[in-house]
């Protein structure tokens, strides 16, 4: 397919999400690189927005997918047939989690995981109020959008879910707004699209205690920050707390569509009665996606990738010390690079693209750009990427 025809099809036959898509054409991908049909190579420093933690084309991941395809694809809707691969994934995932989080519900995406978690909290507690955070992002479906904090993204789709209360992130004074009316508090453990906002350990402990005291379920959304991104398998491990419900997506599937909400077996049992089939999904727990997720977990554990994430993050931070950068917010390999203006950020991102480096914007913070590379990135690649980003900053003054 020639380039002109490919672009025409992209614009005329595929629904567009914005007037200005990023617009590189990808023919193949390997490691941390994407390759255009003309051979140009791009360093993928956003990993498909936090998806490709193992990079592109990891051999163990590809092998697991091919082996499952040879066995079978979809055979039945979620929850009816016993299949080896989803079973193995649930076993291995829950072994990595604290004891209360011992039961998985597999779905197709992060926003679907959050939808299921919200339903579960309301059903289990019998309450209706949901507490969320200003500047949060939990997805674009109606329920997830209802508990997201960017009004600019929401106003055209109202009315959304009722009985949602917003409080300030990392502000202990607001915790008294969580009451015996509250079914759940939903929070990104690390706020992603707000520009990598990291709560204090003291705040997280106070939040956990307030939920326990009022009987509200604490939902931690680790769709962006889970699966090793922060230097631990799960970001909540940094804070010494355990959520009642954990939601995962993005990197969980290793590049295939996959999400999960995970809770205690007793809690999840409420979806099986009054009414039965309280939450259902046709493709949740798809065996090929589960095979990819299982391989991803095994590689992250067995190849000592997560243990090196924090060191690589510090190296990035040291090499990106540029006088025009206002602030770098980081945990592990999850960065927000802050500048005085959105216009400057846009020019830097575009210039970096021209130089073969993919950085990207945040939905809710236009004054910074994101870096979230595959966790397998090498020191040599970090040095090259930072040199090119610093050049892009210099060339857009």
Secondary structure, 3 states (H helix, E strand, C coil): CCHHHHHHHHHHHCCCCCCCCCCCCCCEEEECEEECCCCCEEEECCHHHHCCCCCECCHHHHHHHHHHHHHCCCCCCCCCCCCHHHHHHHHHHHHCCCCCCCEEEEECCHHHHHHHHHHHHHHHHCCCEEEEECCCCCCCCHHHHHCCCCHHHHHHHCCCCCCEEEECCCCHHHHHHCCCCEEEEEEECEECCCCCEECCHHHHHHHHHHHHHHCCEEEEECCCCCCCCCCCCCHHHHCCCCCCEEEECHHHHCCCCCEEEEECHHHHHHHHCCCCCCCCCCCCCCHHHHHHHHHHHHHHHHCCCHHHHHHHHHHHHHHCCCCCCCEEEEECCEEEEECCCHHHHHHHHHHHHHCCEECEECCCCCCEEEECCCCCCCHHHHHHHHHHHHHHHHCCC
